Amino acid sequence: MRKHLAIIITAAAMLSGCQTAEDGLTTNSTPTTVTGPAASAIAGDLASRLAEQIGPAGTTTIKMEKDSTEFATALEAALKGWGYTVITDGKAGKDVKPVELAYSIDGIDGQVLARLSTPSIALGRAYTATAAGAVPASPLSIMQRN
């Protein structure tokens, strides 16, 4: 009996060490506005990485939601710079099957987390924004979907 009681007390003591404090890690992120050189730098980097993944520019049309933020404008310009046809009005030709592109910019822990997503792939990277632009603060994350 004492042996069982000792095992229960030891197990309870070990499990109580697994609890986290209230000030532990959070998953909260805040939508943020990226402007000017930082928006251009992030958009240019992600557009080049997306181009490596989704195929040739001459045969791929990208569909984005119409957005007037500086990041959306910079992303559209960067994709066009890589030779992609970008539509924002939702009107594609009859024989055109556009790749739908979603994006998000969030602020977390003093950095900017930028993500691009299509039905087949998602890219993400953290950046440190500066007055002169933005520099990658993490490796590129690539998730391929089946």
C-alpha positions as CSV (number, residue, x, y, z in Angstrom):
1,M,0.0,0.0,0.0
2,R,2.8,2.4,0.9
3,K,4.5,1.6,-2.4
4,H,1.4,2.6,-4.4
5,L,1.0,5.8,-2.4
6,A,4.6,6.7,-3.0
7,I,4.2,6.1,-6.7
8,I,1.0,8.3,-6.8
9,I,2.7,11.1,-4.9
10,T,5.7,11.0,-7.2
11,A,3.6,11.0,-10.3
12,A,1.5,13.9,-9.0
13,A,4.7,15.9,-8.2
14,M,6.1,15.2,-11.7
15,L,2.8,16.2,-13.4
16,S,2.5,19.4,-11.5
17,G,5.8,20.5,-13.0
18,C,4.1,20.4,-16.4
19,Q,1.9,23.3,-15.8
20,T,2.7,26.6,-17.4
21,A,2.6,30.0,-15.9
22,E,0.1,32.6,-17.0
23,D,2.8,34.7,-18.6
24,G,3.9,31.9,-20.9
25,L,4.1,32.0,-24.7
26,T,1.2,33.5,-26.6
27,T,-0.1,33.0,-30.1
28,N,-1.5,36.5,-30.4
29,S,-0.4,38.5,-33.4
30,T,-1.6,42.0,-34.4
31,P,-2.4,43.0,-37.9
32,T,0.0,45.7,-38.8
33,T,0.6,48.2,-41.5
34,V,3.8,48.0,-43.5
35,T,4.6,51.1,-45.5
36,G,7.2,52.5,-47.8
37,P,10.6,50.8,-48.3
38,A,9.7,48.0,-45.8
39,A,6.6,47.1,-47.8
40,S,8.6,47.0,-51.1
41,A,11.4,45.0,-49.6
42,I,9.1,42.4,-48.1
43,A,6.9,42.2,-51.2
44,G,10.0,41.8,-53.5
45,D,11.5,39.0,-51.4
46,L,8.2,37.1,-51.1
47,A,7.4,37.6,-54.8
48,S,10.7,36.1,-55.8
49,R,10.3,33.2,-53.5
50,L,6.7,32.6,-54.8
51,A,8.0,32.7,-58.4
52,E,10.4,29.8,-57.6
53,Q,7.4,27.7,-56.4
54,I,4.4,28.3,-58.6
55,G,5.7,28.0,-62.1
56,P,6.6,30.1,-65.1
57,A,5.3,33.7,-65.3
58,G,4.2,33.6,-68.9
59,T,1.6,30.9,-68.3
60,T,0.5,31.7,-64.8
61,T,-2.1,34.4,-63.8
62,I,-2.4,35.4,-60.2
63,K,-5.7,36.6,-58.7
64,M,-5.5,38.9,-55.6
65,E,-8.2,40.7,-53.7
66,K,-8.4,44.4,-54.5
67,D,-6.6,46.3,-51.7
68,S,-5.2,49.8,-51.5
69,T,-2.6,49.2,-48.8
70,E,1.0,49.9,-49.6
71,F,2.0,46.2,-49.1
72,A,-0.7,45.0,-51.5
73,T,0.3,47.6,-54.1
74,A,4.0,46.6,-53.7
75,L,3.2,42.9,-53.9
76,E,1.2,43.4,-57.1
77,A,4.1,45.4,-58.6
78,A,6.6,42.9,-57.6
79,L,4.6,40.0,-59.1
80,K,4.2,42.0,-62.3
81,G,7.9,42.7,-62.2
82,W,8.5,38.9,-62.3
83,G,6.3,38.7,-65.4
84,Y,3.0,37.5,-63.9
85,T,-0.4,38.7,-65.0
86,V,-2.1,39.9,-61.8
87,I,-5.9,40.5,-61.7
88,T,-7.5,42.2,-58.8
89,D,-11.0,42.7,-60.2
90,G,-11.8,39.0,-60.3
91,K,-12.3,39.0,-64.1
92,A,-10.2,36.5,-65.8
93,G,-10.5,35.3,-69.4
94,K,-12.6,32.3,-70.3
95,D,-9.6,30.0,-70.7
96,V,-7.7,31.4,-67.8
97,K,-7.6,29.5,-64.5
98,P,-5.9,32.0,-62.1
99,V,-3.9,31.0,-59.0
100,E,-5.7,32.6,-56.0
101,L,-3.2,34.4,-53.8
102,A,-3.9,35.4,-50.2
103,Y,-1.5,37.3,-48.0
104,S,-1.3,38.6,-44.5
105,I,1.0,40.9,-42.5
106,D,1.1,40.6,-38.7
107,G,3.2,42.2,-36.1
108,I,4.6,39.9,-33.4
109,D,7.4,40.5,-30.9
110,G,8.6,43.6,-32.6
111,Q,8.9,41.9,-36.0
112,V,6.7,41.6,-39.1
113,L,5.4,38.2,-40.1
114,A,4.5,38.1,-43.8
115,R,2.7,35.2,-45.4
116,L,1.6,34.3,-48.9
117,S,-0.8,31.5,-49.6
118,T,-2.1,29.7,-52.7
119,P,-4.2,26.5,-52.8
120,S,-1.0,24.5,-53.3
121,I,1.6,26.3,-51.3
122,A,2.1,28.7,-48.4
123,L,5.2,30.8,-47.7
124,G,6.0,32.7,-44.5
125,R,8.9,34.7,-43.1
126,A,9.6,37.1,-40.3
127,Y,11.2,40.4,-41.1
128,T,12.7,43.2,-39.1
129,A,11.5,46.5,-40.5
130,T,13.9,49.5,-40.7
131,A,13.7,53.0,-42.1
132,A,15.6,51.8,-45.1
133,G,13.5,48.7,-45.8
134,A,13.2,45.3,-44.2
135,V,15.6,42.4,-43.6
136,P,14.7,38.7,-43.1
137,A,14.7,37.7,-39.5
138,S,14.0,34.1,-40.1
139,P,14.4,31.4,-42.7
140,L,11.7,31.1,-45.3
141,S,9.0,28.7,-44.3
142,I,7.5,26.7,-47.2
143,M,4.4,24.4,-46.8
144,Q,3.3,22.4,-49.8
145,R,-0.3,21.3,-49.9
146,N,-1.6,18.3,-51.8
